[in-house]
């Protein structure tokens, strides 16, 4: 029943969004699209963080990309940047109420990942070790 309600809500978005998005997922993905944005939002859930703190907890992100994605999230009004105008410079990032509601929606994805991590690691290892099949050679099994 929940899925039916969710699908119904998804189709109503085009009226609310002026036809820009066909469903709410498209609007959400526009905001969180990017390899690091969901992690940024997730790590800001427990409070404001300075740039260096975010850089440490989000392993593998480059300085340029982290700054870019922080600016995009700020432009989308899901986080705020506070410059304390001090020497040495002190800047922190915090979720807005809109950003908090979005970050709260990411928590179940994190929970799913934690609960299924061992299985997913096994699947990824298997997938990465098998030879890649060109898209044209793939066959699809159809029940029926």
Secondary structure, DSSP 8 states (H G I E B T S, - for coil): -HHHHHHHHHHHHHHHTTTS-SSHHHHHHHHH-STTHHHHHHHHTTS-EEHHHHHHHSTT--HHHHHHHHHHHHHTTSEEEEE---SS--EEEEE-HHHHHHHHHHHHHHHHHHHTHHHHHHHHHHHHHS----GGG-------
